[in-house]
């Protein structure tokens, strides 16, 4: 079952997920929400739309903008609405 870890702490885990461009997108229900804090960071992808970010906090450390999601994805990316992916030091294991 895929899981995401930050600072040795499991912050998301699910056997249901989407994979896009090599990234595993976990459904929002799989997040251990106490480790996520809304960020003001955004970015834009021409085919997915505008991404929003979360800072990830666990074990006394924070990774700023380490989780991203598309709150209103473009039609070709509609299947990842309500899903979150990771980078910036968050380890995703399959």
FIKOLZA-1660 file (N, C-alpha, C; in steps of 0.1 Angstrom, whole numbers, plus 5000, padded with zeros to 4 digits):
% residues 94
   i   px   py   pz ch aa at
   1 5009 4988 5000  A  X  N
   1 5000 5000 5000  A  X CA
   1 5009 5012 5000  A  X  C
   2 5007 5021 4990  A  X  N
   2 5016 5033 4990  A  X CA
   2 5013 5042 5002  A  X  C
   3 5025 5048 5007  A  X  N
   3 5024 5057 5018  A  X CA
   3 5034 5069 5016  A  X  C
   4 5031 5080 5022  A  X  N
   4 5040 5092 5021  A  X CA
   4 5045 5094 5035  A  X  C
   5 5058 5096 5036  A  X  N
   5 5065 5099 5049  A  X CA
   5 5073 5112 5049  A  X  C
   6 5071 5119 5060  A  X  N
   6 5079 5131 5062  A  X CA
   6 5086 5130 5076  A  X  C
   7 5099 5131 5076  A  X  N
   7 5106 5130 5089  A  X CA
   7 5103 5117 5097  A  X  C
   8 5101 5106 5089  A  X  N
   8 5099 5093 5095  A  X CA
   8 5084 5091 5100  A  X  C
   9 5075 5100 5097  A  X  N
   9 5061 5099 5101  A  X CA
   9 5053 5097 5089  A  X  C
  10 5044 5087 5089  A  X  N
  10 5034 5085 5078  A  X CA
  10 5024 5096 5078  A  X  C
  11 5023 5103 5067  A  X  N
  11 5014 5114 5066  A  X CA
  11 5003 5112 5057  A  X  C
  12 5004 5101 5049  A  X  N
  12 4993 5097 5040  A  X CA
  12 4995 5082 5036  A  X  C
  13 4984 5075 5035  A  X  N
  13 4985 5061 5031  A  X CA
  13 4972 5056 5025  A  X  C
  14 4973 5049 5014  A  X  N
  14 4960 5045 5007  A  X CA
  14 4964 5034 4996  A  X  C
  15 4955 5025 4995  A  X  N
  15 4957 5015 4984  A  X CA
  15 4949 5020 4971  A  X  C
  16 4942 5031 4972  A  X  N
  16 4935 5037 4961  A  X CA
  16 4942 5051 4958  A  X  C
  17 4947 5053 4946  A  X  N
  17 4954 5065 4942  A  X CA
  17 4954 5066 4927  A  X  C
  18 4959 5078 4923  A  X  N
  18 4961 5081 4909  A  X CA
  18 4976 5083 4906  A  X  C
  19 4981 5080 4895  A  X  N
  19 4995 5083 4891  A  X CA
  19 4995 5091 4879  A  X  C
  20 5002 5103 4880  A  X  N
  20 5003 5112 4869  A  X CA
  20 5017 5117 4868  A  X  C
  21 5023 5116 4856  A  X  N
  21 5037 5120 4854  A  X CA
  21 5047 5115 4865  A  X  C
  22 5045 5102 4869  A  X  N
  22 5053 5095 4878  A  X CA
  22 5050 5099 4893  A  X  C
  23 5041 5107 4895  A  X  N
  23 5037 5111 4909  A  X CA
  23 5025 5104 4914  A  X  C
  24 5025 5099 4926  A  X  N
  24 5013 5093 4932  A  X CA
  24 5005 5104 4938  A  X  C
  25 4992 5104 4934  A  X  N
  25 4983 5114 4940  A  X CA
  25 4973 5106 4950  A  X  C
  26 4974 5109 4963  A  X  N
  26 4966 5102 4973  A  X CA
  26 4953 5109 4974  A  X  C
  27 4942 5102 4976  A  X  N
  27 4929 5109 4979  A  X CA
  27 4930 5116 4992  A  X  C
  28 4923 5127 4992  A  X  N
  28 4923 5136 5004  A  X CA
  28 4920 5128 5017  A  X  C
  29 4911 5119 5016  A  X  N
  29 4907 5111 5028  A  X CA
  29 4919 5102 5034  A  X  C
  30 4930 5101 5026  A  X  N
  30 4941 5093 5030  A  X CA
  30 4951 5101 5038  A  X  C
  31 4949 5114 5038  A  X  N
  31 4959 5123 5045  A  X CA
  31 4956 5123 5060  A  X  C
  32 4967 5123 5068  A  X  N
  32 4967 5125 5082  A  X CA
  32 4967 5140 5084  A  X  C
  33 4955 5146 5084  A  X  N
  33 4954 5160 5082  A  X CA
  33 4961 5169 5093  A  X  C
  34 4964 5163 5104  A  X  N
  34 4971 5171 5115  A  X CA
  34 4985 5175 5111  A  X  C
  35 4990 5169 5100  A  X  N
  35 5004 5172 5095  A  X CA
  35 5004 5182 5083  A  X  C
  36 4992 5187 5080  A  X  N
  36 4991 5196 5068  A  X CA
  36 4986 5210 5072  A  X  C
  37 4993 5220 5067  A  X  N
  37 4989 5234 5069  A  X CA
  37 4989 5241 5056  A  X  C
  38 4978 5248 5053  A  X  N
  38 4976 5255 5040  A  X CA
  38 4987 5265 5038  A  X  C
  39 4992 5265 5025  A  X  N
  39 5002 5275 5021  A  X CA
  39 4996 5285 5011  A  X  C
  40 5002 5296 5009  A  X  N
  40 4998 5306 4999  A  X CA
  40 5004 5303 4986  A  X  C
  41 5013 5293 4985  A  X  N
  41 5020 5290 4973  A  X CA
  41 5011 5284 4962  A  X  C
  42 5013 5288 4950  A  X  N
  42 5005 5283 4939  A  X CA
  42 5015 5281 4927  A  X  C
  43 5011 5273 4917  A  X  N
  43 5019 5271 4905  A  X CA
  43 5009 5268 4894  A  X  C
  44 5013 5269 4881  A  X  N
  44 5004 5266 4870  A  X CA
  44 5010 5256 4861  A  X  C
  45 5001 5246 4857  A  X  N
  45 5005 5236 4847  A  X CA
  45 4995 5238 4835  A  X  C
  46 5000 5239 4823  A  X  N
  46 4992 5241 4812  A  X CA
  46 4980 5231 4810  A  X  C
  47 4983 5218 4813  A  X  N
  47 4972 5209 4811  A  X CA
  47 4964 5205 4824  A  X  C
  48 4970 5208 4836  A  X  N
  48 4963 5204 4848  A  X CA
  48 4956 5216 4855  A  X  C
  49 4962 5228 4853  A  X  N
  49 4956 5240 4859  A  X CA
  49 4965 5246 4870  A  X  C
  50 4958 5253 4879  A  X  N
  50 4965 5259 4890  A  X CA
  50 4966 5250 4902  A  X  C
  51 4978 5248 4907  A  X  N
  51 4980 5240 4919  A  X CA
  51 4981 5248 4932  A  X  C
  52 4975 5243 4942  A  X  N
  52 4977 5249 4956  A  X CA
  52 4986 5240 4964  A  X  C
  53 4991 5245 4975  A  X  N
  53 5001 5237 4983  A  X CA
  53 4997 5237 4997  A  X  C
  54 5003 5227 5004  A  X  N
  54 5003 5225 5018  A  X CA
  54 5017 5225 5023  A  X  C
  55 5020 5231 5035  A  X  N
  55 5033 5228 5042  A  X CA
  55 5030 5215 5050  A  X  C
  56 5040 5207 5051  A  X  N
  56 5039 5194 5058  A  X CA
  56 5047 5195 5071  A  X  C
  57 5041 5191 5082  A  X  N
  57 5048 5192 5095  A  X CA
  57 5047 5179 5102  A  X  C
  58 5058 5174 5107  A  X  N
  58 5059 5161 5115  A  X CA
  58 5072 5160 5122  A  X  C
  59 5072 5155 5134  A  X  N
  59 5084 5152 5141  A  X CA
  59 5092 5165 5144  A  X  C
  60 5085 5176 5145  A  X  N
  60 5092 5189 5148  A  X CA
  60 5098 5195 5136  A  X  C
  61 5096 5190 5124  A  X  N
  61 5102 5197 5112  A  X CA
  61 5091 5200 5102  A  X  C
  62 5093 5210 5094  A  X  N
  62 5084 5214 5084  A  X CA
  62 5090 5214 5070  A  X  C
  63 5083 5210 5060  A  X  N
  63 5087 5211 5046  A  X CA
  63 5077 5220 5039  A  X  C
  64 5081 5232 5036  A  X  N
  64 5072 5242 5030  A  X CA
  64 5068 5238 5016  A  X  C
  65 5055 5238 5014  A  X  N
  65 5050 5235 5001  A  X CA
  65 5052 5221 4996  A  X  C
  66 5054 5212 5005  A  X  N
  66 5057 5198 5001  A  X CA
  66 5046 5190 4995  A  X  C
  67 5034 5195 4996  A  X  N
  67 5022 5187 4991  A  X CA
  67 5015 5197 4982  A  X  C
  68 5010 5191 4971  A  X  N
  68 5002 5200 4961  A  X CA
  68 4990 5192 4956  A  X  C
  69 4980 5200 4952  A  X  N
  69 4968 5195 4947  A  X CA
  69 4962 5205 4938  A  X  C
  70 4952 5201 4930  A  X  N
  70 4945 5209 4920  A  X CA
  70 4931 5210 4924  A  X  C
  71 4927 5222 4931  A  X  N
  71 4913 5223 4935  A  X CA
  71 4903 5224 4924  A  X  C
  72 4907 5229 4913  A  X  N
  72 4898 5230 4901  A  X CA
  72 4906 5226 4888  A  X  C
  73 4909 5213 4887  A  X  N
  73 4918 5209 4876  A  X CA
  73 4910 5211 4862  A  X  C
  74 4919 5212 4852  A  X  N
  74 4913 5212 4838  A  X CA
  74 4907 5199 4835  A  X  C
  75 4899 5198 4824  A  X  N
  75 4892 5185 4821  A  X CA
  75 4901 5173 4820  A  X  C
  76 4913 5174 4814  A  X  N
  76 4921 5163 4812  A  X CA
  76 4927 5157 4825  A  X  C
  77 4927 5166 4835  A  X  N
  77 4932 5162 4849  A  X CA
  77 4921 5160 4859  A  X  C
  78 4909 5159 4854  A  X  N
  78 4897 5158 4864  A  X CA
  78 4898 5147 4873  A  X  C
  79 4905 5136 4869  A  X  N
  79 4906 5124 4878  A  X CA
  79 4915 5126 4890  A  X  C
  80 4922 5137 4891  A  X  N
  80 4931 5140 4903  A  X CA
  80 4924 5151 4912  A  X  C
  81 4912 5155 4909  A  X  N
  81 4905 5164 4918  A  X CA
  81 4904 5157 4931  A  X  C
  82 4907 5164 4942  A  X  N
  82 4905 5158 4955  A  X CA
  82 4917 5149 4959  A  X  C
  83 4928 5150 4951  A  X  N
  83 4940 5142 4954  A  X CA
  83 4952 5151 4957  A  X  C
  84 4962 5145 4964  A  X  N
  84 4973 5153 4968  A  X CA
  84 4986 5145 4965  A  X  C
  85 4996 5152 4960  A  X  N
  85 5009 5146 4957  A  X CA
  85 5020 5153 4965  A  X  C
  86 5032 5147 4965  A  X  N
  86 5043 5152 4973  A  X CA
  86 5056 5154 4966  A  X  C
  87 5064 5162 4972  A  X  N
  87 5078 5164 4968  A  X CA
  87 5086 5171 4980  A  X  C
  88 5097 5178 4977  A  X  N
  88 5105 5185 4987  A  X CA
  88 5108 5177 5000  A  X  C
  89 5113 5165 4997  A  X  N
  89 5117 5157 5009  A  X CA
  89 5107 5147 5014  A  X  C
  90 5095 5148 5010  A  X  N
  90 5085 5138 5014  A  X CA
  90 5088 5125 5006  A  X  C
  91 5090 5114 5013  A  X  N
  91 5093 5101 5006  A  X CA
  91 5080 5094 5004  A  X  C
  92 5078 5089 4991  A  X  N
  92 5066 5081 4988  A  X CA
  92 5071 5067 4985  A  X  C
  93 5065 5058 4992  A  X  N
  93 5069 5044 4991  A  X CA
  93 5057 5036 4985  A  X  C
  94 5059 5027 4976  A  X  N
  94 5049 5019 4970  A  X CA
  94 5048 5005 4977  A  X  C
% end
